[in-house]
Amino acid sequence: MTTTDTLMAAVREGKVSAVIELVTDMTTEERRAAVPELKALRIELRKELWSNRARQIRPALHAAGAACHSGAAAAAAWISGSEMAWAPAAPPVLLNLLANRDRQWQADVAARLANRPESAGVPFALMSGLVRLSGCEVPTTDSYVRGWLNSSTTTWQLSGPLLAERLGRDAHLVPLVNALFELDDIGWRLEWTYGQDDAQGWIPALAQLTEQGLLDRRTMIDGCVARLLRGGSTVDQRAFLTLFKALSPTREEERERTGDWMALATDAAVAIAFHAQSVLTALALDGELTARQLAEMSRGVLFRPEKKLVRAQLVLLGKVLRASPSEASALLPAVAEGFGHPDTDLQERAVKLVERWAGRADQGAHDEMLASAELLSGALRPRAAAALGVVPEALEAGTPEVYEEILPPVPLARRVDPAPETVEELAEEVGALLAARTEDVAVFERVLDGLVRHTYRDHEALVEALRPVVAGRWWYPEDGPRASADNNFRARPYGVEVVLASLFDGVKPSTLHKALRKDGSTRSDCVHAKLERPWRARLYETAYRLRTEPLPFLLSTPTWASGLLEAGELVARLGEYRRLGAPVAEADFAQALRRVRHDVPADPDASVGTAAAGVAAAATALGTPEGDRLAALLTAPAPAAPAAEIVGTESRLLVRTGGVPELRSRELPPFFRPLGAPVDPTERGQQCYHWGFPAYPHWLAILPGERETVAARLLAVVSAGAVDDIPLEVGYLPLLAESPGPVGDALLLSVAYGAGARRAEERVAAVDALLVLAASGQLDTDRLGELLGRLMAMGAVKPVRVVECVRTAAATGACGTVWGLLRAALPALLAGPAAGTAAARGVGDLLAVAAECVERAGGRGELPHLGELAARRGGSRLLTQARRLHTLLTEEDASAATT
């Protein structure tokens, strides 16, 4: 038996100690001769990454390969191999095997391992051991420095010396600490404290080492400031600011970096800008900041949107002007930067400074302030004009523009493109669909129809084209069906995944059949399941038929992205089914019937019921039961909309609706019938909270033209996002707005609750829905405003969240729409706070937005309760903005209302 055979036997038995003994006695040539066998075994084990055999062999294989490779590059690549990380040889074992190598070789391997990404999982003990053996310079790569951070604070060290003491004994402390300032996403590690003693944290340890002189103080301070100037994540910025403060910089050290603080106050994140502003404030009040520097800093800070920063800067300017009135010419033009701030309270603060100190400024400063005064709100312009000694008309920028409402274009009806013609095109579409976070209904439907069509034509060609796309999916059957995949698909279809899995035998037909029957027999459903069951059933049925009796194509593929299906197209499809002798699938045909609507035109440019009689006659002429059912649907009277009423509870407003007899018909499969049940908000199960709605784009396509039905069913859940602060997915609100069908209280309440949702992205969805409804002329502004006002008055929706929504909508150019909404919403809020009581947070901001909209879009007339509120004494934001809005609405020259 050769030496290689003996080594390979020891490796296959997983005997690390035997491998060490054998390799130690082998010559260089013998080691090289063993490499091909070791590589072959490595490839063999890749097929059984998780097996017990692989776990047993891999540590010995890892050690043998590291020792036998003679080149540094090859050895480093072997040691850091991705599959080796599952069961590697211990670092002491590898270091023992590599200890007798040339020092230059060891340094080369150390450098190569240190350059591997942290995700490669190379142990720091191995890298640092090679650095120690070779005596080379310490690497300062991401992986090495992060490994040093982790190894310096491992759990077993917590009971030993403090972190600062351990770091102080590290011969490589200085270069490694300097490298910290270059790493991204390092802040959370620096902020972490170990144990109950904060002295075990990195930030106090680095501060202590700096105080002891082991780290250069100037380098540390410069590193912190440079890192703050560089920007980065919030956590990183916070950590380096905390480190800077822990270094306790002196006034002289802060003054040396005045230019850096000015840059940070202007452009940095809020927390960093606040600190920079506080440093500069102290310098300015002590006379260590020139007027020119203060003016430059102020122009940048007053341009920022953060109110606290702007307010603090105006206070500082006021203090400096009181102490040095002669600097008015230099500072007041910077004050005028505040004229353009969106918050009118801050505009007024800036105007007050100008009123007080304009007499001390020269003509050049006056000219600069006049140019900026055009940005002031209408109520403040006369005051600024008086302070600057000009008539108010001088601040008008030419002829006032006639206001024009700007709304987004009305979404056009989109046709669903035909299924891809070739399997290669279909494979590309499938890959894009699997990668998408949210499914587009039109794309989903054409892909689903394409899978059905190409399975019917050439199953083998489709499978071959799709294999590279689906290989590696969680259900993909590499060595036969997986029990876990069956169990998962039994609970959920996971969209198109269940159809793909069926194509590749990744799910059993019996599992699909049982899931389909279960969806048809379940009686107790939450609101989501009732909407999702028809979609699920259609997917299960499609996947099942691919394996048992493939369909030539789907009858229910919609004509339009909204889900609507042209009746003439369905007649043609039924005719082709009759010609082919293909049996109709139950869920597919039921969905097709629900998508054919004769009371709502599929094409917005078409008239209602166009050629319905002719299509019905063509359906009857087919002579099939399905044709007769379609004809009966087209000739029946349009069903009446179910009765609906608003139901108020202690915490929210919901909608109760009657049943829909057409959806409860025995002709429909069982999984459709729950959609026809009445909606009662007090019914058990209406408050079911789901953390995600994976199929929400498809709900409206299940019942196209009936968006009020969908909205009413989801209203109790959507309200939880505003009332209970539960982060819920409300991304379907724009789809609601774009879908055909009447607009009622359920849809309007959905938008109102969306405006009070917890997360900003959810509120943006509500703004999108609001603007789409307004653009299409379907928004009842007064009704939505009334409902929104009631919700805010009862505490179901927080005004401070609504402020963001209406301000965003107004910023797009929809000031008239926003004013109409607030005009109807504000009375309910203004009627609440009695004299001496506090209004809900955000009401003052709502009044400010209303005033801004009136200034731009025009408006006139009394607003209930506003006059009484404006007459109160006080300087709060609520009262200030109430006076401003009241003045705009009642002044003699107010513009005529345009909304």
N, C-alpha and C positions, 0 to 999 in steps of 0.2 A: 504494500500500500504506500503510495507517495505521500509526501508531506502535505500536499494540497488535499488529498483524500482524507487524511487524518484531521486536518483543520476543518474541512467541510462537515465531517461526521460530528465533531464537537459543536459546531455552529448549529446543525440541525437538531441536536439534542438540547440546545439552549444552555450549554455549560460555559458561562463567561470565564470562570477561573481557569478552565482547561484551555480556552482560547488565548488567554493572557500568557500562559506557560508556553504554548506552542509558538505563538507569534514572536515571543521574546527570543527563542532559539533559532528562528528562521533567518536565512540570509535575505539580502535585498532581492536577489533573483527569485527566490522561492516565494517571497511575498508578492512580487509582481505576477508570478505565474498563477497565484490563487485569485487574482482580481476578477478574471472572466467568470469563474465559478460563482464568486460572491455576487456579481452583477446578475447572473442568471437566477440565483435564488431570490434576489431582491425583486426582480420582475415577477417571479412565481408568486411571491407573497402579496403582491399588489391585488391579486384577484380575491384574496381573503383577508382584507384589512382588519376585520373585526374578529376573526376566529381566535380561539384559544391557542391554536398551534402557532399562528403568526405572532401573537403576543409573547409566547415562550421563546421563539427563535430570534426575534428582532433585536433584543439587547446584545446577544452574542454576535449577530450579523453586523450590527452597528460598530461594535468594538473591532471586529476583524477587518472590516473595510477601512476604518480609520487608520489602522496600523499598516495595512498592506499597500495603500496608495502611496506612491513615491513622490508625486507632484503635489505642491501645495494647493493649487487650484482644484485638483481632483479630490484631495483629501477634504478640503473645506466643503466642496459640493456634496460629498458623501455624508459628512457629519451633519450638514444642515438640510438633508433631504426631507421633504415634507412628510412622507410616511414614517420616517424614523422617529418623528416626534411622538408617535403613539406609544412607543415602548423603547425609549433610547437606553443606551448604556449610561451609567452614572458618570458625571464629570470626573470624579477621582480616577475611575477606571481609564477613561480616555487620556487624562493627563499622565498617568503612569505609563501608558503605551507610547506616548509621544515625547516623554521626558528626555530620551536619548537622541532626539533628532537635532540637526543643526539649528543654532539659534536664529539664523536668518530665515530658515524654513518655518520655525515656530512663529516668528514675527509675521511672516507672510500669511500663514493660516489664521492667526489672530486678527489681522487686518481684514481678511476676506470674510471671516465670520462676523466681525463687527459691522461690516457693510451690508449684511443681510437685514431685511426688514424685521421689525420686532415680531411680526406675525409668524416668522419662521420658527420661533421658539427656541433659539439657541441659548443654552443656559449661561447666565452671566458668570457663574463659577468656572465654566470652561474657558470663556474668553479671558477673564481676568487671570486665570491660572497660566494661560499661554503667554500673556503679557509679563507675568512674573518670571516665568522660566526663560523667556527670551531677553528680558531686560529692555524691551523696546519702549518707545514713547506710547503713552496711553492713547487709544483711539477716542475720539470725541464724536462718534457717530450717534445717530438717534438711538439705535438698539443698545449700544454700549452704555450710554448715559442713562437711559431709562432703566436698563438692567441694574446699574449702580444705585439708582434711586430705590428700586424695589429691594435689592439685597441689603441695603443699609438700614432698612426698617422692617425686616422680617419679624414674625411673631416671637421667635425664640429669643430675640435680642431685647425684648421689651423689659425683661427683668434685670438686664445687665446695665452697663454704664449708659448715661444719657446719650442721645444722638449726637449732640455737639462734641462730647468727649470722644466718641467713636470716630466721627469724621475728622477730628483734629489729628488722629493718628494715621490718617490715610495719606500716603506719600503722593498721591495724585489729586489731592483735594482741589488745588487752584485751577488746573485746566478743566476738571470736570464741572466745577461750579461755574466757571466762565461759559462752558458749553450750555448750561441750563438756559441762559438768556437767548439761545438760538433755537430752542425747541418749541414746536407748536403743541397745543393741547397738553400742556404740562401743569397748568394751574391747579387742577384738582389734586394732583399728587403733592404739590407744595403746600396746599391748604390743609391736607389731611393731618390730623393729630392722632398719636398712637397712645392708647390708654387714656386714663383720666388726667394725666399730667400734660399740660400744654407745652411744657419744655421738651417733650418728645416729638414735637412737630418740626418740620423743615424750616419754616420761616423763623421761629425763635432761635433755632440752632444756627442758621446762617447769620442772623444778627449777632449772636453771641460770639461766633468765630471772627466776625468782622471787628467787634469790640476788642477781642483778644489780639488782634493784629495778624491772625493767620490768613485772613483774606484782606485784600487791599480795599480800603474804604472807598476811595475815589472810583475804582473799577466797579464796585458793587452799586454805588449810587448812579454812575453813568449807565450801567447795564440796565437798571430798573427804568430810568427815564427813557433810554433808547427803546426799551421794550414797549413802554406805554405809547411812545410816538409811532411805533410800528403798527400798532393796532392788533387785532386778533379777536378771539372769542371773549365773551364776557367773563368767563371763569379765569382765563389767563390774565386779562387786564386787572381783575380784582386781586388776584394773587400777587402780582408784581407791585401793585399799589400798596398792598398790605406789607409786603417786604420793604418797600421804600419807607413807609411810616415806621416800621420796626427798627430801621437804621437810625432813627431820630436825627434827621439832617438839621444842621445849624442854619441860622438865618443867612450867613455868608454862603453856604452851600446852595441854598435855595436861590439867592440873588444871582449867583453865577449862571444859573440856568433860566434866567428870565425869558429869553426867547423861546425856550422849550415849553415853559408854562403858558405863554401866549398862544402857541400853536395848539397845545392840548385843550385850552379853554375854548378855542374856536372849533376844533374838528373832532375831538376825542369823544368816546362814549360818555354818557351822562355822568356816571360816578367819577370818572377820571376828570371830566371837565369841572365838576364841582370842586374837586380838590385843587386843581390848577387855579380856579377862580379864587378859592380861599387864600392860596399862597400869594397871588397877585394883589388881592384886596389888602392883605397885611402890608405888603410892600408899598402899595399906593398910599395908604393912610399914614405910613411912616415917612412919606416923602421920598421913597427910594425908587419910584416909578415916574418917569417923565410924563408930561401931559400928552406928548406925541405917542408914547408907548401905550398909555391908558386909552387914548382915542382909537388906536389901531386895534387893541384888544376888544374894546367895546363894540366896534363895528362888527367884528366876528361873532361875539356872544349875542348881541341883540338881533342878529340874523337867524339865530337858532330857534327852533319851535318850542323848546322846553320852557315852560312859564316860570319855574322857580329860578332857573339860571338868568333869564331876562330880568325878572323882578329884582334879584340880588344885584345885578349889574347896574340897574337904574338907581337903586339905593346907594351903591358905591359912588356913582357919578354925582348924585346929590350931595353926598358928604364931601367929596373933593371940591365941588363948586362952592360950597359954603366956606370951606377952609381957604380956597384960592379963587375968588371970583374973577381974577384977571385971566384965568385960563378958559373963560367961557367961549372965546372964539375958536379955540382948539377942540373943546369938548362937545359943544352943543350940536355941531353937524353929526357927530357920532351918536348923540342922543336921538337925533332924527331918524336913525336906523330903526328905532322902535316904532315909528309911525306905520311901518308896513307889517307889523306883527298881526297874525290873525285874531288875537285876543284883544278886544277893544278896551278892556280894563288896563292892559299894559300900554296900549296906545295913549290912553288918558294920562297915565303916569308920566309918559314921555312929554306929552303936551304941557303938563303942569311944570316940569322942569324948564321947558322953553318959555312958558309964561313968566316964570320967576327970574330967569337969567338972560333973556334975550336982549335986554337993555345994555348988558355988558359986552355983547358980541359985536364984531365989526360987520360991515356990509357983505363981505365975502361969505361969512358964516351964515348971514341971513339968506343969501341967494341959495346956498346949499340946502338950508332947511326948507325954503319955499319949494324947491324941486321935490323934496321928499314928502312934503305935506299933501301932495296929491294922492298919496296912498292912504291917508286917514279916512275913517268912516265919515259919512255925511254929517253926523251930529258934532264931530270934533273939528271939522274944517274951519267953521267960523271962529272958534277959539284960537286956533293956530294962526289964522289970518290976522286977528286982532293983536296977538302977541308980536307978530312980525310986521305990523303996521301996514297991511294991505287990505283991500276989500275982499270978501269971501270969493267973489267971482274970479279973482286972480288965481285961485287954486284949482279952477276947473280946467281940465286939459282939453280945450277946444269944445266943440259941440257934443253934448251928451249923447252917447250911443243909445239907440232904441234897443231895449232888452229883447233877446230872442232865446227862447227855451231850447236847450240842447239835450236831446235824448238819443240813446243808442238806436241804430237802425233796427227796424222790426225784423226779427229772425224769419228768414224765408223757409218755406216747407222744403225739406230735403228728401229726395228720392233715395231709396235703398238701391245701391248698385247691384247688378246681377252677380251671381256667384262667380268666383274666378274660373276662367276657362281651363287652365292647366293645373296639374297637381303641384307643379313648382310654384306657381303664383299663390296657390292656396296655402302651401307650406309657409311661405313668407308671411302671409296674413295671420296664420295661426301663431307664428312666433311673436309677431307684434301684439296680438291679442293677449297672449300669455304674459307678456312683459308689461302690459298696461295696468296701472293701478286702479283705474275706474273704466268700466266697459262702456263703449259707445254702442247704443242699441243697433244702429244701422250696420256697424262693422260686425258686431256679434251675430246678427241675423244672417248676413251674407256668408259669413264663415260657417255657421251651422248648416245652412242650406248647401254650401259647397261640400262639406264633409259627407252629407247624405247623398248628393248627386254623384260624387266621385267614388264613393263606396259601391253604389249601384252599378257604375260603369266598369271600374277596374279596381277592386279592393287591394290587390297586391301592389299595383303601381302607387296607389295613395299611401300605403304603409311605408314603402321604400322612400318616398319623398318626405314623409313626416318624421322618419326615424331620427335624423340628426337634430330635429327641432325638439323632440320630446325625450330623447335619451337623457337619463339623469333626473327626470321628474320623480317626485316622491312615490308615485304609483308604478313607475316603469318596471315591467317584469323582466329583469335581466336573466334570472334563472327560474322563471315560472311565476305564477300569480302569488302575490303577497297577501297574507291574511290581514295585515294591518290596512292595506288599501281597501279590501272588501269592507272592513269594519267602518272605515272613514266614509266610504261612498254610501254605505247604508244610512248614515246620518245626514249627509249633505252631498249634493252633486258637484259642488265646486265649479259651477259654471260649465264651460265647454270641456273641462278636464274629464268629466265622466264619459263623454262621447269619445274622446281620444283614448282613454283607458280601455273602453270597450273595443275600439279598433285593434288595440295591441294585446288583447286578452289579459289586460291588467285588472279586470273586475269580472266576476262570474255573472252570466246571464241570470242565474237564480237570485243573486243579490239585487240586480236591477229590477227584477219582477217583484220581489218582496217589497223593495222601497217604493215602487209605483203603487202597489196595493195598499201599503201603509198610508201613503199620502191621500189615498181615496177613502180610507176608513177612519182617519183621525177625526174626532169630534171636538175636542177641546184644543183650541188654538189661541195663541196670542195674536195681536193685530198684525205682526210681521208675517207670521206663518200663513194667515189667511190670504195675504197678498202674494206670498211667495209660492204657495202650493201649486197653483197652475203652472208657474214657470218651472218649478222642480219636476212636476209630473211630465211636462213636455220633454225635458232633458232626459229623464229616466226612460221614457217611452222611446225616444229617438235612439238612445244608446242601446236599448234592448233590441229594437228592430234591426239595428246594424248587424247584430250577431245572429238573428233568427230569420227575419224576412225583410231585407233591406227595402226601403222606400225609394221610388225614383227621384223624388224631391219633396220638399215640405209644402203643404198647402197653406200654412199659416205665415210664411215669410211676408212681412208687411210691404206695402208699396212705398210708404213714407216712414221717415225716421221716428215720427210720433207714434208709430204702431198701427196706424190706420191702413186698411187694405181695400183697394178698389174692388167693388163687386164684380166688375167685368173680368178682372184678372183671376179671381177665384173661380168663376165659371169656366174660363179657359183651362185652368189647372185641373178642375174636376173632369173636364172633357178628355184631357190627356190621360188621367187615371183610368177612365172608362176604356179608352183605346188600348192601354197597356194591360188592362185587367188587374190592376194593382189594388189591393185592399186598402181602405182608408184607415188611418190610425186615429183612435178615439180622441186623445188629447190634442193632437195636431189639428183635427177638424174643428173641435170645440173652440180652440183658440182662434182659428181662422174666422169662425162665425162671430166671435166677440170683437174681432177687428174690423168686420164689415159693418159700417154704420150708414144708415140712409138718412138719419136726421142731422148728422154733422158732416159737412163736405170734407173729403180727404184733402183736396186741393183748395186752398183759400180763394182762388180765382174762379172756382166752379160754383154753380148754383146748387142749392140743397135739392137732393133727390133727382139730379139730372139723369134722364134716361133710365130711371129706376124700373119703370114698367117693362122696357125692352130687355133689360138685364134679367129681370124676374122671368120673363117668357123664355129666354135662352136657358136659364137654369132649369126650368120645368121641362124643356125639350130634351134635356139630358136623359130623362127617364130613370134617374137613380134616386135613392132615398136622400142622399146628400143634396142633390139638386133641388128636390122638393123642399127640404128644410131651408135652403138658402132663399128660394122663391117666397116662401111663407114669411121669412124675416123681412124681405124687401117690400112686401105688399102690406104688411101689418102697420097699423097706426104707430106713429112715433111714441115710445113710452114716456110717460110723464116723469119728471124729476121727482125723486122722493122728497117728502116734506122735511124741512130742517128748521131747527130752532137752537138758539144759544142757551146753554145751561151754565149757570154760575155756581161755583163751589166756594169754599172759604179761601182758596188760594189761586184760582184760575178760572178762565172762561173756556168752555168747550162747546161742541156742537153735537146735538142729538138728531139723528136722521131716521126716516122710516126705511122699510125694507125695499128691495128691488125685485119684484116678482119674476122678471125675465131671467135674473141670475139664479133664482131658486128653482127653476124649472127642472123637472125630472129628466128632460131630454139632455141636460148637461151632465157631464161626469161629476162624481161626488166632490172632486177637488176644486170645482168652480163654485159650487153652491154656497159655501160660507161667505163669499163676497156679497151675496144678496141679502144677508141678515141685517137687521136694523143696527145702527150704531148708537149705543147707550154709554155715555161716559162714566156712568156709575156702575156699569157692569164689571164684574170681576175679570181681570186679565187685560183691561184697557190700559193699566199702568205698567205694563211689562216694559222693562228697560233693557235694551240691547246696546252693547258698546260699539257695534258697527252694523251697517246695513249693506252687506256685500252686493245684494241684488237690486238696490233701490233704482238704478237707471231703468230697470225692466218693469217696475210696477205700473208706471203710467202706460207702457206699451201693452200691458195685459188688458187694461180697460181704457183704450184710447178714446178721447172725447169725454171721459168721465172723471176729470181731475178733481172735482169736488168730492166724489166718493173716496178717492185715494187720500185726499187731504183730511177728510173727516176721520178716516180710520187711523191716521197717524198723528192726529192733533194732540191726543193725550200724551203721547210719547214726546213729541216735539216740545210741548210745553215744559217738560221736565228739564230741558236744557236751559231754560230761562228761570224757572221757579226754583228748581232744586240744584242748579249749577252742575248738572250732569253733562259731561262732554259728549254730545250726541252728534251723529252725522246728519246735517241738514243740507247737504249738497244738492238734494233733489229740488230745492226751492226754485232755482232758475228753470229747471225742467218743467215744474208745475206751471210757471209763468208762460213758458213757450208752448205748452201743449194746448190743443184745441179743447173747446168746451166752455160752458158758462163759468163765471167767477162769482163765488158766494162767500159767506162768512167763514167757512172752513179754510179756504185759501187765504183770505185776508188775515185771519188769526194766525195762520202758519207763518206768514211774512212778519207779523207783529212779534210773535215769539222768537222768530229768527233774529230780529233786531235786538233782542235781549239775550241772545245765546252767550254762553260762557266764553267761547274762544273767538278770537278776532276773525279767523277764516270763516267761521260759521256766520258771523254777522255780515261779512262781505257777500256771502251767498244771498242773504236777505236783501241787501242793496241791489244786487243784480236782478233779483226777482221783481223788486219794486220798479226799477227803471224799465225792464222789459214790459211789464204791465202798462206802465205809463206810455211808453212808446207806441204800443199797439192800441191805445185808446180804451183799454179794458179796466183801468184802475179807477175805482170809486174812491177818490181821495178823501172825501168827507167821511165815508163809512170807515175806511181804514184808520183815519185819524181818530175818530170817535172810539173805535175798539182799542187802539193803542193807548189813548188817554185813560180809558177805564182800567186797562191792565197796569199801567204805571201808577195810577191812583190807588189801586188795591195792593200794590207791591209785587205783582206777579212778574213784572218786567222792570228792570232797574233803569231809571232815566239816564244814568251816566253811561250806560252801554248804548242806548238809543242815540245819544249825542254823536257818537262815532259814526253811526250809520247815516244820520241825516246830514252830518257835515261832509261825509264822503260823497253822498248823492248830490249835495249842493255844489261841491267842488267840480263835479263832472259837467255842470251847467244846468242842472235841473232845479234851479232856485224856485221857480214858480210851483213846481210839484211839491217841493219840500215845504214851502210856506203854506200851501193848501193843506198839507198833512198836519203841520203843527198848528195851524189855525183851528183845526177841529180837535186836536189832541190837548192843547194847553188848558182850555177852560176846566177840565176835570182835575188837572194838577193844581191850578191856581185857586180853585175853590177850597182846597184842603188846608193849607197852612194858615191858621188864624194869627192875629197879631201876637207877636212875642214867641211864636213857635217856629221850629226849624223846618224848612221844606226838605224834601228828599234830595240827596246829593245828585247834582247834575241838572236840576231844574233851571238854575241860573244860566248854565251853558246852553240849554235848549232855547231859552229866551234870546241868548246871544246869536245863535244860529238863525232863529226866526228874524231877528233884526237885520242880520246880514242879508238874508234873502229878500226882505222887504226893501232894503236899500238898493238892491240890484234889480229885482223883478217888479217892484212897486207893490203897493198895498195901502188900503185906507179903511177906516171904520173901527168901531169899538170892539175890543176883545173882552168877553165877560171876565170880570174879576181883576183884569189887568190894571184898571184905573185905581182901584182901592189899594192894590199892592204898590203901585208907583207912588202913591201919596204918602206912604210911610216914611218915617225918618230913619236914616241909617246909611252905611256905606258898604254893605255886603254886596257880593256879586249878584245875588238874586235881585236885590232892590235896584242896583245900578242898571242892570240889563232890563228890568221891568220899566224903569223910567225911559230908557233909550227906546225900547220898542213902542211904548205908549206915545212918546213924542213923534216918532216916525208915522204912526198910524193916525194921529189926530192933528198934526200941524197943518196949517192952512194950505201950504204949498205941496202937501204930500202927493205923491204920484197916484193916479187912479189905479185901482187894483187890476192886475192883469191875469189873475188866476181864477 
